[in-house]
Amino acid sequence: MIEAILHGFILAFGLILPLGAQNVFVFNQGALQPSLWRAMPVVITAALCDALLILLAVLGVSLVVLSVAWLKTLLYAIGVLFLLYMGFLTWRSRANVDQKQETVQFSAKRQVMFAASVSLLNPHAILDTIGVIGTSSLHYAGGAKWGFTVACILVSCLWFFGLCIAGRLTGKLDRSGRLMRGLNMVSALIMWGVALYMTWTLFTL
């Protein structure tokens, strides 16, 4: 049981650590919202979406869904469109950081919508969850399997909350707005890069 929990912690942390569209969006909202509380919608949504993907991977449901060719293609196409749009919004907002305009401070509804899109419409994240967490869970059964699953979900929740706090601290220290402008530019480029890679993958399916 302890071995399964430790395995879940280490595995989930290794998967969630790399910089991607989901992490970038959570960090940016933590930095740009007027308070930590106002950024909670993005944290909660990202954590719930990851928890859902982990549960589906462990239960084997997501593997069945992605085995349907047309559904997999549709998922990639929608994911590309969302990432291109989010990259555009992020790039445009780089000039508005000093004024803290609404285009930067996403409302709770927009936070939920975009956080869900970068979490659930990212086929590579889904495939990683299936291939790594789903496959690793096959080594366990009963209580050990659920211990492994809960550990993975807990890491995800703690990570997004910590990322939001890190963004909040960065936003407070960056009085000039230059750092956030730079981060927004990098964030947009990352989103567009992921979208281009997904487009290439789409045409090779």
HUZI-V453024 format. One line per field, one symbol per residue. psi: psi as a letter, one per 20 degrees, with the letter a starting at -180 (. if undefined). A space follows every 10 residues. Layout:
# HUZI-V453024
psi=???
This chain:
# HUZI-V453024
psi=gggggggggg ghghhigqpa hggggggghh hiqirhhiih hhgggggggg gghgghghij ghhggiiogh hggggggggg gghgghgggg ghihijghil rhhgnqrhgh ggghhhgigi knhhhghggg hfggghiiir qchhghgggh ggggggghgh ghhggggggg hhhmhhiggh gghhgggghg ghghggghgg hgii.
